Amino acid sequence: MGLFDKFKKSIELKENIPSVSSLEKTEQKILELEKKLKLNPDDSKIYFELYTCYVETSNLEKKVECLEKLCSLLPDDFYPPQQLADIFLNELNDENKAKFYQNKANDLKNNF
């Protein structure tokens, strides 16, 4: 194995790209969770599970939807606004919304 091959293999290991079968399992899990959500529309645990699935599938819109719903369901939990601040700053380049959610998360941390 040449130097270029070792370098390429090292990059491939760090990328952590999900396999097709892994994505298919995640999509199936999303469908199951959405069915559960219809029966329990205010279950924060389901929203957290959906959020992690949407992170895995890189579904930005759905990640934001889940986190915003979690903010309303769990108003004392700093994790959802903290994640929203990160998404708005790093993925959506919206500094105003990022600051809004970061301030909200900071207030919750300080009052903890």
Biopython code that builds the backbone (N, CA, C, O; Angstrom):
import numpy as np
from Bio.PDB.StructureBuilder import StructureBuilder

atoms = [
    (1, "MET", "N", (0.858, -1.175, 0.000)),
    (1, "MET", "CA", (0.000, 0.000, 0.000)),
    (1, "MET", "C", (0.900, 1.232, 0.000)),
    (1, "MET", "O", (1.743, 1.405, 0.880)),
    (2, "GLY", "N", (0.702, 2.085, -1.005)),
    (2, "GLY", "CA", (1.507, 3.287, -1.130)),
    (2, "GLY", "C", (1.070, 4.383, -0.170)),
    (2, "GLY", "O", (0.045, 4.273, 0.504)),
    (3, "LEU", "N", (1.867, 5.438, -0.123)),
    (3, "LEU", "CA", (1.591, 6.569, 0.763)),
    (3, "LEU", "C", (0.239, 7.197, 0.442)),
    (3, "LEU", "O", (-0.521, 7.525, 1.352)),
    (4, "PHE", "N", (-0.068, 7.367, -0.843)),
    (4, "PHE", "CA", (-1.349, 7.952, -1.239)),
    (4, "PHE", "C", (-2.512, 7.081, -0.783)),
    (4, "PHE", "O", (-3.526, 7.595, -0.309)),
    (5, "ASP", "N", (-2.371, 5.758, -0.926)),
    (5, "ASP", "CA", (-3.421, 4.837, -0.501)),
    (5, "ASP", "C", (-3.656, 4.910, 1.007)),
    (5, "ASP", "O", (-4.800, 4.874, 1.460)),
    (6, "LYS", "N", (-2.561, 5.015, 1.793)),
    (6, "LYS", "CA", (-2.702, 5.138, 3.249)),
    (6, "LYS", "C", (-3.419, 6.437, 3.603)),
    (6, "LYS", "O", (-4.289, 6.453, 4.474)),
    (7, "PHE", "N", (-3.056, 7.516, 2.932)),
    (7, "PHE", "CA", (-3.689, 8.815, 3.174)),
    (7, "PHE", "C", (-5.177, 8.759, 2.836)),
    (7, "PHE", "O", (-6.020, 9.236, 3.596)),
    (8, "LYS", "N", (-5.482, 8.166, 1.677)),
    (8, "LYS", "CA", (-6.881, 8.041, 1.247)),
    (8, "LYS", "C", (-7.679, 7.200, 2.235)),
    (8, "LYS", "O", (-8.810, 7.551, 2.571)),
    (9, "LYS", "N", (-7.107, 6.093, 2.704)),
    (9, "LYS", "CA", (-7.798, 5.223, 3.655)),
    (9, "LYS", "C", (-8.036, 5.967, 4.967)),
    (9, "LYS", "O", (-9.092, 5.811, 5.581)),
    (10, "SER", "N", (-7.072, 6.769, 5.399)),
    (10, "SER", "CA", (-7.226, 7.523, 6.644)),
    (10, "SER", "C", (-8.363, 8.529, 6.527)),
    (10, "SER", "O", (-9.104, 8.725, 7.491)),
    (11, "ILE", "N", (-8.519, 9.166, 5.382)),
    (11, "ILE", "CA", (-9.616, 10.119, 5.172)),
    (11, "ILE", "C", (-10.943, 9.383, 5.151)),
    (11, "ILE", "O", (-11.919, 9.850, 5.738)),
    (12, "GLU", "N", (-10.993, 8.243, 4.487)),
    (12, "GLU", "CA", (-12.238, 7.469, 4.418)),
    (12, "GLU", "C", (-12.700, 7.035, 5.801)),
    (12, "GLU", "O", (-13.901, 7.017, 6.072)),
    (13, "LEU", "N", (-11.777, 6.688, 6.669)),
    (13, "LEU", "CA", (-12.142, 6.269, 8.011)),
    (13, "LEU", "C", (-12.720, 7.423, 8.821)),
    (13, "LEU", "O", (-13.592, 7.212, 9.663)),
    (14, "LYS", "N", (-12.246, 8.634, 8.574)),
    (14, "LYS", "CA", (-12.691, 9.792, 9.329)),
    (14, "LYS", "C", (-14.022, 10.352, 8.837)),
    (14, "LYS", "O", (-14.713, 11.036, 9.593)),
    (15, "GLU", "N", (-14.394, 10.080, 7.596)),
    (15, "GLU", "CA", (-15.599, 10.669, 7.022)),
    (15, "GLU", "C", (-16.872, 10.157, 7.673)),
    (15, "GLU", "O", (-17.826, 10.921, 7.823)),
    (16, "ASN", "N", (-16.920, 8.888, 8.065)),
    (16, "ASN", "CA", (-18.091, 8.316, 8.724)),
    (16, "ASN", "C", (-19.377, 8.512, 7.916)),
    (16, "ASN", "O", (-20.388, 8.980, 8.439)),
    (17, "ILE", "N", (-19.318, 8.154, 6.660)),
    (17, "ILE", "CA", (-20.488, 8.229, 5.781)),
    (17, "ILE", "C", (-21.329, 6.972, 6.016)),
    (17, "ILE", "O", (-20.825, 5.854, 5.913)),
    (18, "PRO", "N", (-22.622, 7.163, 6.333)),
    (18, "PRO", "CA", (-23.456, 5.987, 6.587)),
    (18, "PRO", "C", (-23.643, 5.148, 5.326)),
    (18, "PRO", "O", (-23.711, 5.674, 4.215)),
    (19, "SER", "N", (-23.725, 3.848, 5.520)),
    (19, "SER", "CA", (-23.931, 2.946, 4.395)),
    (19, "SER", "C", (-25.381, 3.020, 3.928)),
    (19, "SER", "O", (-26.241, 3.553, 4.628)),
    (20, "VAL", "N", (-25.638, 2.489, 2.755)),
    (20, "VAL", "CA", (-26.990, 2.473, 2.206)),
    (20, "VAL", "C", (-27.912, 1.688, 3.127)),
    (20, "VAL", "O", (-29.035, 2.119, 3.392)),
    (21, "SER", "N", (-27.452, 0.539, 3.617)),
    (21, "SER", "CA", (-28.306, -0.264, 4.493)),
    (21, "SER", "C", (-28.580, 0.458, 5.814)),
    (21, "SER", "O", (-29.674, 0.352, 6.369)),
    (22, "SER", "N", (-27.591, 1.184, 6.310)),
    (22, "SER", "CA", (-27.778, 1.955, 7.542)),
    (22, "SER", "C", (-28.811, 3.065, 7.327)),
    (22, "SER", "O", (-29.660, 3.307, 8.185)),
    (23, "LEU", "N", (-28.731, 3.730, 6.183)),
    (23, "LEU", "CA", (-29.706, 4.783, 5.870)),
    (23, "LEU", "C", (-31.111, 4.201, 5.698)),
    (23, "LEU", "O", (-32.097, 4.810, 6.113)),
    (24, "GLU", "N", (-31.192, 3.030, 5.088)),
    (24, "GLU", "CA", (-32.505, 2.383, 4.918)),
    (24, "GLU", "C", (-33.112, 2.021, 6.271)),
    (24, "GLU", "O", (-34.314, 2.184, 6.477)),
    (25, "LYS", "N", (-32.286, 1.531, 7.189)),
    (25, "LYS", "CA", (-32.767, 1.210, 8.534)),
    (25, "LYS", "C", (-33.236, 2.477, 9.247)),
    (25, "LYS", "O", (-34.253, 2.471, 9.942)),
    (26, "THR", "N", (-32.492, 3.548, 9.068)),
    (26, "THR", "CA", (-32.861, 4.815, 9.701)),
    (26, "THR", "C", (-34.167, 5.332, 9.122)),
    (26, "THR", "O", (-35.026, 5.809, 9.864)),
    (27, "GLU", "N", (-34.329, 5.244, 7.816)),
    (27, "GLU", "CA", (-35.584, 5.686, 7.187)),
    (27, "GLU", "C", (-36.766, 4.858, 7.694)),
    (27, "GLU", "O", (-37.853, 5.393, 7.916)),
    (28, "GLN", "N", (-36.552, 3.557, 7.875)),
    (28, "GLN", "CA", (-37.607, 2.695, 8.416)),
    (28, "GLN", "C", (-37.937, 3.094, 9.847)),
    (28, "GLN", "O", (-39.102, 3.121, 10.244)),
    (29, "LYS", "N", (-36.901, 3.402, 10.615)),
    (29, "LYS", "CA", (-37.113, 3.832, 12.001)),
    (29, "LYS", "C", (-37.896, 5.146, 12.043)),
    (29, "LYS", "O", (-38.752, 5.336, 12.906)),
    (30, "ILE", "N", (-37.600, 6.044, 11.112)),
    (30, "ILE", "CA", (-38.328, 7.317, 11.031)),
    (30, "ILE", "C", (-39.814, 7.061, 10.808)),
    (30, "ILE", "O", (-40.660, 7.677, 11.457)),
    (31, "LEU", "N", (-40.128, 6.155, 9.891)),
    (31, "LEU", "CA", (-41.537, 5.829, 9.615)),
    (31, "LEU", "C", (-42.227, 5.286, 10.862)),
    (31, "LEU", "O", (-43.367, 5.649, 11.156)),
    (32, "GLU", "N", (-41.535, 4.419, 11.592)),
    (32, "GLU", "CA", (-42.106, 3.847, 12.815)),
    (32, "GLU", "C", (-42.311, 4.925, 13.875)),
    (32, "GLU", "O", (-43.340, 4.957, 14.549)),
    (33, "LEU", "N", (-41.330, 5.801, 14.013)),
    (33, "LEU", "CA", (-41.435, 6.872, 15.010)),
    (33, "LEU", "C", (-42.543, 7.861, 14.660)),
    (33, "LEU", "O", (-43.232, 8.366, 15.546)),
    (34, "GLU", "N", (-42.712, 8.132, 13.378)),
    (34, "GLU", "CA", (-43.786, 9.043, 12.962)),
    (34, "GLU", "C", (-45.162, 8.440, 13.266)),
    (34, "GLU", "O", (-46.097, 9.162, 13.613)),
    (35, "LYS", "N", (-45.281, 7.125, 13.134)),
    (35, "LYS", "CA", (-46.538, 6.464, 13.502)),
    (35, "LYS", "C", (-46.787, 6.601, 15.003)),
    (35, "LYS", "O", (-47.902, 6.902, 15.430)),
    (36, "LYS", "N", (-45.745, 6.378, 15.794)),
    (36, "LYS", "CA", (-45.868, 6.523, 17.248)),
    (36, "LYS", "C", (-46.230, 7.960, 17.622)),
    (36, "LYS", "O", (-46.999, 8.196, 18.555)),
    (37, "LEU", "N", (-45.674, 8.899, 16.892)),
    (37, "LEU", "CA", (-45.910, 10.311, 17.179)),
    (37, "LEU", "C", (-47.364, 10.691, 16.952)),
    (37, "LEU", "O", (-47.897, 11.554, 17.650)),
    (38, "LYS", "N", (-48.005, 10.057, 15.983)),
    (38, "LYS", "CA", (-49.424, 10.327, 15.736)),
    (38, "LYS", "C", (-50.274, 9.916, 16.932)),
    (38, "LYS", "O", (-51.289, 10.545, 17.230)),
    (39, "LEU", "N", (-49.850, 8.857, 17.610)),
    (39, "LEU", "CA", (-50.570, 8.389, 18.794)),
    (39, "LEU", "C", (-50.203, 9.189, 20.045)),
    (39, "LEU", "O", (-51.012, 9.326, 20.963)),
    (40, "ASN", "N", (-48.989, 9.709, 20.071)),
    (40, "ASN", "CA", (-48.476, 10.456, 21.228)),
    (40, "ASN", "C", (-47.793, 11.741, 20.742)),
    (40, "ASN", "O", (-46.565, 11.826, 20.763)),
    (41, "PRO", "N", (-48.559, 12.728, 20.311)),
    (41, "PRO", "CA", (-47.975, 13.913, 19.678)),
    (41, "PRO", "C", (-47.124, 14.801, 20.591)),
    (41, "PRO", "O", (-46.422, 15.686, 20.101)),
    (42, "ASP", "N", (-47.173, 14.581, 21.893)),
    (42, "ASP", "CA", (-46.377, 15.394, 22.811)),
    (42, "ASP", "C", (-45.302, 14.587, 23.531)),
    (42, "ASP", "O", (-44.849, 14.968, 24.611)),
    (43, "ASP", "N", (-44.900, 13.480, 22.935)),
    (43, "ASP", "CA", (-43.886, 12.632, 23.546)),
    (43, "ASP", "C", (-42.489, 13.127, 23.140)),
    (43, "ASP", "O", (-42.050, 12.934, 22.006)),
    (44, "SER", "N", (-41.816, 13.759, 24.083)),
    (44, "SER", "CA", (-40.503, 14.337, 23.793)),
    (44, "SER", "C", (-39.464, 13.276, 23.443)),
    (44, "SER", "O", (-38.552, 13.538, 22.659)),
    (45, "LYS", "N", (-39.591, 12.086, 24.015)),
    (45, "LYS", "CA", (-38.635, 11.015, 23.719)),
    (45, "LYS", "C", (-38.682, 10.660, 22.228)),
    (45, "LYS", "O", (-37.643, 10.435, 21.608)),
    (46, "ILE", "N", (-39.869, 10.612, 21.668)),
    (46, "ILE", "CA", (-40.006, 10.302, 20.238)),
    (46, "ILE", "C", (-39.344, 11.400, 19.407)),
    (46, "ILE", "O", (-38.662, 11.112, 18.424)),
    (47, "TYR", "N", (-39.545, 12.661, 19.804)),
    (47, "TYR", "CA", (-38.913, 13.760, 19.071)),
    (47, "TYR", "C", (-37.390, 13.687, 19.146)),
    (47, "TYR", "O", (-36.711, 13.974, 18.160)),
    (48, "PHE", "N", (-36.843, 13.305, 20.309)),
    (48, "PHE", "CA", (-35.388, 13.147, 20.421)),
    (48, "PHE", "C", (-34.893, 12.031, 19.499)),
    (48, "PHE", "O", (-33.867, 12.177, 18.835)),
    (49, "GLU", "N", (-35.623, 10.926, 19.464)),
    (49, "GLU", "CA", (-35.233, 9.825, 18.583)),
    (49, "GLU", "C", (-35.315, 10.238, 17.121)),
    (49, "GLU", "O", (-34.431, 9.923, 16.325)),
    (50, "LEU", "N", (-36.389, 10.949, 16.774)),
    (50, "LEU", "CA", (-36.507, 11.439, 15.395)),
    (50, "LEU", "C", (-35.369, 12.398, 15.057)),
    (50, "LEU", "O", (-34.794, 12.339, 13.970)),
    (51, "TYR", "N", (-35.056, 13.271, 15.994)),
    (51, "TYR", "CA", (-33.964, 14.219, 15.770)),
    (51, "TYR", "C", (-32.661, 13.485, 15.441)),
    (51, "TYR", "O", (-31.955, 13.856, 14.503)),
    (52, "THR", "N", (-32.348, 12.445, 16.214)),
    (52, "THR", "CA", (-31.107, 11.714, 15.939)),
    (52, "THR", "C", (-31.152, 11.022, 14.574)),
    (52, "THR", "O", (-30.134, 10.913, 13.891)),
    (53, "CYS", "N", (-32.333, 10.560, 14.189)),
    (53, "CYS", "CA", (-32.472, 9.956, 12.854)),
    (53, "CYS", "C", (-32.240, 11.001, 11.760)),
    (53, "CYS", "O", (-31.582, 10.725, 10.757)),
    (54, "TYR", "N", (-32.780, 12.188, 11.961)),
    (54, "TYR", "CA", (-32.620, 13.238, 10.961)),
    (54, "TYR", "C", (-31.182, 13.751, 10.904)),
    (54, "TYR", "O", (-30.725, 14.216, 9.860)),
    (55, "VAL", "N", (-30.478, 13.666, 12.020)),
    (55, "VAL", "CA", (-29.044, 13.991, 12.002)),
    (55, "VAL", "C", (-28.331, 12.974, 11.129)),
    (55, "VAL", "O", (-27.488, 13.329, 10.306)),
    (56, "GLU", "N", (-28.676, 11.710, 11.313)),
    (56, "GLU", "CA", (-28.054, 10.627, 10.549)),
    (56, "GLU", "C", (-28.331, 10.751, 9.052)),
    (56, "GLU", "O", (-27.465, 10.457, 8.228)),
    (57, "THR", "N", (-29.546, 11.189, 8.702)),
    (57, "THR", "CA", (-29.903, 11.299, 7.282)),
    (57, "THR", "C", (-29.631, 12.690, 6.715)),
    (57, "THR", "O", (-29.900, 12.956, 5.543)),
    (58, "SER", "N", (-29.097, 13.571, 7.553)),
    (58, "SER", "CA", (-28.762, 14.946, 7.145)),
    (58, "SER", "C", (-29.975, 15.727, 6.655)),
    (58, "SER", "O", (-29.883, 16.485, 5.690)),
    (59, "ASN", "N", (-31.104, 15.542, 7.318)),
    (59, "ASN", "CA", (-32.322, 16.257, 6.955)),
    (59, "ASN", "C", (-32.424, 17.506, 7.822)),
    (59, "ASN", "O", (-32.973, 17.473, 8.923)),
    (60, "LEU", "N", (-31.893, 18.593, 7.310)),
    (60, "LEU", "CA", (-31.783, 19.841, 8.055)),
    (60, "LEU", "C", (-33.140, 20.393, 8.490)),
    (60, "LEU", "O", (-33.312, 20.791, 9.642)),
    (61, "GLU", "N", (-34.085, 20.415, 7.582)),
    (61, "GLU", "CA", (-35.411, 20.965, 7.876)),
    (61, "GLU", "C", (-36.086, 20.191, 9.013)),
    (61, "GLU", "O", (-36.664, 20.789, 9.921)),
    (62, "LYS", "N", (-36.009, 18.875, 8.957)),
    (62, "LYS", "CA", (-36.651, 18.043, 9.975)),
    (62, "LYS", "C", (-35.916, 18.139, 11.316)),
    (62, "LYS", "O", (-36.545, 18.065, 12.372)),
    (63, "LYS", "N", (-34.587, 18.304, 11.281)),
    (63, "LYS", "CA", (-33.841, 18.492, 12.526)),
    (63, "LYS", "C", (-34.351, 19.735, 13.247)),
    (63, "LYS", "O", (-34.605, 19.712, 14.451)),
    (64, "VAL", "N", (-34.495, 20.818, 12.490)),
    (64, "VAL", "CA", (-34.955, 22.075, 13.073)),
    (64, "VAL", "C", (-36.376, 21.920, 13.616)),
    (64, "VAL", "O", (-36.673, 22.383, 14.717)),
    (65, "GLU", "N", (-37.252, 21.274, 12.851)),
    (65, "GLU", "CA", (-38.635, 21.061, 13.302)),
    (65, "GLU", "C", (-38.674, 20.306, 14.629)),
    (65, "GLU", "O", (-39.402, 20.692, 15.543)),
    (66, "CYS", "N", (-37.901, 19.244, 14.734)),
    (66, "CYS", "CA", (-37.886, 18.446, 15.969)),
    (66, "CYS", "C", (-37.375, 19.272, 17.143)),
    (66, "CYS", "O", (-37.953, 19.240, 18.229)),
    (67, "LEU", "N", (-36.309, 19.997, 16.925)),
    (67, "LEU", "CA", (-35.738, 20.782, 18.013)),
    (67, "LEU", "C", (-36.665, 21.911, 18.447)),
    (67, "LEU", "O", (-36.770, 22.209, 19.637)),
    (68, "GLU", "N", (-37.335, 22.537, 17.489)),
    (68, "GLU", "CA", (-38.284, 23.597, 17.847)),
    (68, "GLU", "C", (-39.450, 23.019, 18.656)),
    (68, "GLU", "O", (-39.912, 23.639, 19.613)),
    (69, "LYS", "N", (-39.915, 21.846, 18.272)),
    (69, "LYS", "CA", (-40.991, 21.197, 19.029)),
    (69, "LYS", "C", (-40.496, 20.832, 20.427)),
    (69, "LYS", "O", (-41.232, 20.976, 21.404)),
    (70, "LEU", "N", (-39.264, 20.364, 20.524)),
    (70, "LEU", "CA", (-38.698, 20.030, 21.828)),
    (70, "LEU", "C", (-38.561, 21.269, 22.716)),
    (70, "LEU", "O", (-38.726, 21.187, 23.934)),
    (71, "CYS", "N", (-38.263, 22.399, 22.108)),
    (71, "CYS", "CA", (-38.190, 23.649, 22.878)),
    (71, "CYS", "C", (-39.535, 23.959, 23.529)),
    (71, "CYS", "O", (-39.583, 24.425, 24.667)),
    (72, "SER", "N", (-40.618, 23.702, 22.815)),
    (72, "SER", "CA", (-41.940, 23.981, 23.383)),
    (72, "SER", "C", (-42.374, 22.902, 24.373)),
    (72, "SER", "O", (-43.047, 23.201, 25.359)),
    (73, "LEU", "N", (-41.993, 21.648, 24.114)),
    (73, "LEU", "CA", (-42.366, 20.563, 25.030)),
    (73, "LEU", "C", (-41.530, 20.569, 26.315)),
    (73, "LEU", "O", (-42.026, 20.228, 27.389)),
    (74, "LEU", "N", (-40.272, 20.956, 26.192)),
    (74, "LEU", "CA", (-39.341, 20.936, 27.322)),
    (74, "LEU", "C", (-38.719, 22.326, 27.504)),
    (74, "LEU", "O", (-37.535, 22.516, 27.226)),
    (75, "PRO", "N", (-39.503, 23.281, 27.962)),
    (75, "PRO", "CA", (-39.012, 24.662, 28.030)),
    (75, "PRO", "C", (-37.841, 24.875, 28.994)),
    (75, "PRO", "O", (-37.177, 25.909, 28.924)),
    (76, "ASP", "N", (-37.572, 23.919, 29.894)),
    (76, "ASP", "CA", (-36.470, 24.058, 30.845)),
    (76, "ASP", "C", (-35.215, 23.292, 30.438)),
    (76, "ASP", "O", (-34.230, 23.280, 31.177)),
    (77, "ASP", "N", (-35.242, 22.659, 29.281)),
    (77, "ASP", "CA", (-34.100, 21.879, 28.803)),
    (77, "ASP", "C", (-33.259, 22.741, 27.867)),
    (77, "ASP", "O", (-33.760, 23.246, 26.862)),
    (78, "PHE", "N", (-31.976, 22.907, 28.202)),
    (78, "PHE", "CA", (-31.115, 23.769, 27.385)),
    (78, "PHE", "C", (-30.619, 23.088, 26.112)),
    (78, "PHE", "O", (-30.154, 23.778, 25.204)),
    (79, "TYR", "N", (-30.702, 21.756, 26.012)),
    (79, "TYR", "CA", (-30.144, 21.041, 24.861)),
    (79, "TYR", "C", (-30.782, 21.446, 23.525)),
    (79, "TYR", "O", (-30.050, 21.757, 22.585)),
    (80, "PRO", "N", (-32.123, 21.454, 23.404)),
    (80, "PRO", "CA", (-32.703, 21.819, 22.100)),
    (80, "PRO", "C", (-32.320, 23.223, 21.613)),
    (80, "PRO", "O", (-31.939, 23.369, 20.452)),
    (81, "PRO", "N", (-32.407, 24.266, 22.462)),
    (81, "PRO", "CA", (-31.995, 25.577, 21.934)),
    (81, "PRO", "C", (-30.498, 25.649, 21.635)),
    (81, "PRO", "O", (-30.076, 26.362, 20.725)),
    (82, "GLN", "N", (-29.696, 24.906, 22.405)),
    (82, "GLN", "CA", (-28.256, 24.882, 22.133)),
    (82, "GLN", "C", (-27.981, 24.276, 20.760)),
    (82, "GLN", "O", (-27.156, 24.791, 20.006)),
    (83, "GLN", "N", (-28.668, 23.189, 20.437)),
    (83, "GLN", "CA", (-28.499, 22.557, 19.136)),
    (83, "GLN", "C", (-29.013, 23.459, 18.013)),
    (83, "GLN", "O", (-28.411, 23.542, 16.943)),
    (84, "LEU", "N", (-30.127, 24.126, 18.273)),
    (84, "LEU", "CA", (-30.662, 25.058, 17.260)),
    (84, "LEU", "C", (-29.683, 26.200, 17.008)),
    (84, "LEU", "O", (-29.489, 26.611, 15.864)),
    (85, "ALA", "N", (-29.071, 26.710, 18.064)),
    (85, "ALA", "CA", (-28.076, 27.779, 17.892)),
    (85, "ALA", "C", (-26.945, 27.299, 16.993)),
    (85, "ALA", "O", (-26.503, 28.021, 16.099)),
    (86, "ASP", "N", (-26.484, 26.091, 17.229)),
    (86, "ASP", "CA", (-25.406, 25.517, 16.425)),
    (86, "ASP", "C", (-25.824, 25.355, 14.964)),
    (86, "ASP", "O", (-25.060, 25.674, 14.053)),
    (87, "ILE", "N", (-27.037, 24.860, 14.752)),
    (87, "ILE", "CA", (-27.528, 24.655, 13.384)),
    (87, "ILE", "C", (-27.680, 25.984, 12.653)),
    (87, "ILE", "O", (-27.243, 26.125, 11.511)),
    (88, "PHE", "N", (-28.300, 26.957, 13.317)),
    (88, "PHE", "CA", (-28.506, 28.245, 12.646)),
    (88, "PHE", "C", (-27.191, 28.956, 12.362)),
    (88, "PHE", "O", (-27.073, 29.658, 11.357)),
    (89, "LEU", "N", (-26.207, 28.786, 13.227)),
    (89, "LEU", "CA", (-24.919, 29.437, 12.996)),
    (89, "LEU", "C", (-24.102, 28.708, 11.936)),
    (89, "LEU", "O", (-23.602, 29.330, 10.998)),
    (90, "ASN", "N", (-23.965, 27.394, 12.082)),
    (90, "ASN", "CA", (-23.029, 26.647, 11.240)),
    (90, "ASN", "C", (-23.608, 26.058, 9.961)),
    (90, "ASN", "O", (-22.879, 25.834, 8.995)),
    (91, "GLU", "N", (-24.913, 25.807, 9.949)),
    (91, "GLU", "CA", (-25.497, 25.179, 8.767)),
    (91, "GLU", "C", (-26.375, 26.125, 7.960)),
    (91, "GLU", "O", (-26.476, 25.997, 6.740)),
    (92, "LEU", "N", (-27.014, 27.083, 8.646)),
    (92, "LEU", "CA", (-27.934, 27.979, 7.948)),
    (92, "LEU", "C", (-27.426, 29.422, 7.853)),
    (92, "LEU", "O", (-28.062, 30.272, 7.231)),
    (93, "ASN", "N", (-26.283, 29.683, 8.471)),
    (93, "ASN", "CA", (-25.669, 31.018, 8.438)),
    (93, "ASN", "C", (-26.641, 32.126, 8.830)),
    (93, "ASN", "O", (-26.651, 33.196, 8.220)),
    (94, "ASP", "N", (-27.449, 31.871, 9.838)),
    (94, "ASP", "CA", (-28.405, 32.856, 10.338)),
    (94, "ASP", "C", (-27.968, 33.251, 11.744)),
    (94, "ASP", "O", (-28.363, 32.627, 12.729)),
    (95, "GLU", "N", (-27.143, 34.302, 11.823)),
    (95, "GLU", "CA", (-26.572, 34.712, 13.106)),
    (95, "GLU", "C", (-27.637, 35.207, 14.083)),
    (95, "GLU", "O", (-27.517, 34.990, 15.288)),
    (96, "ASN", "N", (-28.671, 35.865, 13.577)),
    (96, "ASN", "CA", (-29.705, 36.386, 14.473)),
    (96, "ASN", "C", (-30.439, 35.263, 15.196)),
    (96, "ASN", "O", (-30.620, 35.318, 16.413)),
    (97, "LYS", "N", (-30.859, 34.254, 14.454)),
    (97, "LYS", "CA", (-31.543, 33.129, 15.099)),
    (97, "LYS", "C", (-30.578, 32.342, 15.978)),
    (97, "LYS", "O", (-30.961, 31.845, 17.037)),
    (98, "ALA", "N", (-29.338, 32.231, 15.543)),
    (98, "ALA", "CA", (-28.334, 31.534, 16.351)),
    (98, "ALA", "C", (-28.166, 32.243, 17.696)),
    (98, "ALA", "O", (-28.114, 31.592, 18.740)),
    (99, "LYS", "N", (-28.081, 33.568, 17.673)),
    (99, "LYS", "CA", (-27.948, 34.330, 18.923)),
    (99, "LYS", "C", (-29.181, 34.165, 19.796)),
    (99, "LYS", "O", (-29.070, 34.021, 21.013)),
    (100, "PHE", "N", (-30.360, 34.186, 19.176)),
    (100, "PHE", "CA", (-31.605, 34.024, 19.923)),
    (100, "PHE", "C", (-31.590, 32.702, 20.692)),
    (100, "PHE", "O", (-31.847, 32.675, 21.895)),
    (101, "TYR", "N", (-31.288, 31.614, 19.994)),
    (101, "TYR", "CA", (-31.309, 30.304, 20.631)),
    (101, "TYR", "C", (-30.142, 30.123, 21.602)),
    (101, "TYR", "O", (-30.285, 29.448, 22.622)),
    (102, "GLN", "N", (-29.001, 30.715, 21.296)),
    (102, "GLN", "CA", (-27.868, 30.619, 22.222)),
    (102, "GLN", "C", (-28.182, 31.359, 23.523)),
    (102, "GLN", "O", (-27.870, 30.868, 24.608)),
    (103, "ASN", "N", (-28.795, 32.533, 23.416)),
    (103, "ASN", "CA", (-29.191, 33.276, 24.614)),
    (103, "ASN", "C", (-30.207, 32.484, 25.438)),
    (103, "ASN", "O", (-30.141, 32.455, 26.667)),
    (104, "LYS", "N", (-31.135, 31.851, 24.747)),
    (104, "LYS", "CA", (-32.140, 31.029, 25.421)),
    (104, "LYS", "C", (-31.468, 29.866, 26.158)),
    (104, "LYS", "O", (-31.799, 29.580, 27.309)),
    (105, "ALA", "N", (-30.537, 29.208, 25.499)),
    (105, "ALA", "CA", (-29.810, 28.091, 26.122)),
    (105, "ALA", "C", (-28.987, 28.588, 27.302)),
    (105, "ALA", "O", (-28.958, 27.940, 28.348)),
    (106, "ASN", "N", (-28.326, 29.715, 27.154)),
    (106, "ASN", "CA", (-27.519, 30.268, 28.239)),
    (106, "ASN", "C", (-28.382, 30.610, 29.452)),
    (106, "ASN", "O", (-27.993, 30.347, 30.589)),
    (107, "ASP", "N", (-29.545, 31.193, 29.209)),
    (107, "ASP", "CA", (-30.451, 31.525, 30.306)),
    (107, "ASP", "C", (-30.870, 30.257, 31.050)),
    (107, "ASP", "O", (-30.934, 30.241, 32.279)),
    (108, "LEU", "N", (-31.151, 29.212, 30.306)),
    (108, "LEU", "CA", (-31.552, 27.961, 30.941)),
    (108, "LEU", "C", (-30.408, 27.333, 31.746)),
    (108, "LEU", "O", (-30.629, 26.800, 32.833)),
    (109, "LYS", "N", (-29.191, 27.401, 31.208)),
    (109, "LYS", "CA", (-28.034, 26.858, 31.920)),
    (109, "LYS", "C", (-27.802, 27.642, 33.202)),
    (109, "LYS", "O", (-27.530, 27.055, 34.250)),
    (110, "ASN", "N", (-27.907, 28.968, 33.126)),
    (110, "ASN", "CA", (-27.647, 29.813, 34.281)),
    (110, "ASN", "C", (-28.700, 29.658, 35.367)),
    (110, "ASN", "O", (-28.410, 29.853, 36.548)),
    (111, "ASN", "N", (-29.920, 29.308, 34.979)),
    (111, "ASN", "CA", (-31.003, 29.131, 35.941)),
    (111, "ASN", "C", (-31.077, 27.714, 36.478)),
    (111, "ASN", "O", (-31.889, 27.417, 37.355)),
    (112, "PHE", "N", (-30.229, 26.840, 35.953)),
    (112, "PHE", "CA", (-30.221, 25.437, 36.363)),
    (112, "PHE", "C", (-29.672, 25.369, 37.740)),
    (112, "PHE", "O", (-29.564, 24.282, 38.309)),
]
sb = StructureBuilder()
sb.init_structure("model")
sb.init_model(0)
sb.init_chain("A")
sb.init_seg("    ")
for serial, (resi, resn, name, xyz) in enumerate(atoms, 1):
    if name == "N":
        sb.init_residue(resn, " ", resi, " ")
    sb.init_atom(name, np.array(xyz, "f"), 0.0, 1.0, " ", f" {name:<3s}", serial, name[0])
structure = sb.get_structure()
